[in-house]
Amino acid sequence: MIDKKKILEKSECMTLLCTKAATHWNTIKIIFNIPLVFTSSAMCIINSISTDANEVKIPNIVVNAVSVLIMSFNNSIKASEKLDLFHRLSISFMQLSCEIENCDDDVSVDELKLLNNKYENLVSQALFEEIPDYVKRQVIKIFENKHKPIQLNGLSGLTNSPSVKLNSELSFKV
């Protein structure tokens, strides 16, 4: 049975999850951009200090190599794309939450199905594997007694701390 409250809580949960994920990826993006600013500044300073190009050849090569390395890491992680995705999803889930809140209490089954389909379509776009576990755990804690998406409902192993039990009869031979 589709329930308005259930869809609303799950949508609000996803809004928070995507917002926190966007914040995480924005931080990663900034962490990569700050060294690029410094390396670019260093290049300008190195090039303006000397009039002889041969004197600054090796420092230029080193600073260029560091810049390229940082940009390569940034491109392989794709922090900007993930930031954009989670930001867009956060806005979409917020709009869906507002749409659900504006519905009357006597919502028809067809309207609920439509809202649920919108929710499911948005969830399918979320890259849960790109959301850090600490973000997921924060959202799980905030929505502890509320409905959550299936990816956060406890079956994912995020709510239980992993424990390893050893069998006392197990022996190792070297």
Secondary structure, DSSP 8 states (H G I E B T S, - for coil): ---HHHHHHHHHHHHHHHHHHHHHHHHHHHHHHHHHHHHHHHHHHHHHH-S-TTTTHHHHHHHHHHHHHHHHHHHHHTHHHHHHHHHHHHHHHHHHHHHHHTS-SS--HHHHHHHHHHHHHHHHH--GGGS-HHHHHHHHHHTTTS---GGGSSTTSSSS-------TT-----
